[in-house]
Amino acid sequence: MTDEILELILQVVVIILPVLLTWIFARFGITKEEYQKWQWATERAFEFVQAAKDKFPENSGVQKLAWATEQLKNALIKMGYHLTDEETEALVRAAYQAMKMETIKN
């Protein structure tokens, strides 16, 4: 009985979730292009945080943050994406925090 209910709930979520996300994105003016831009920038932020960690093991976290932020900013400019310095740094900090949490889990 419980498995049947969980299966039904899962089917409902699979049907409703895409519609709900589309509505939320449209409500806040988030286009597919905007979403892809943030996804691309987030992936690059993770790459630059990892690169800073590997490339500069002796440097302080502040120096690594500055380097990763600068690299991300340059990559964004090359792609024609325009984020503020605060948004760029926030992406790098979020990537660092996510990697830190993943390390703690493992």
Salt bridges, closest charged atoms under 4 A:
GLU34 OE1 - LYS37 NZ 3.61
GLU43 OE1 - ARG44 NH2 3.59
GLU47 OE2 - ARG44 NH2 2.95
ASP85 OD1 - LYS73 NZ 3.22
GLU89 OE2 - ARG93 NE 2.83
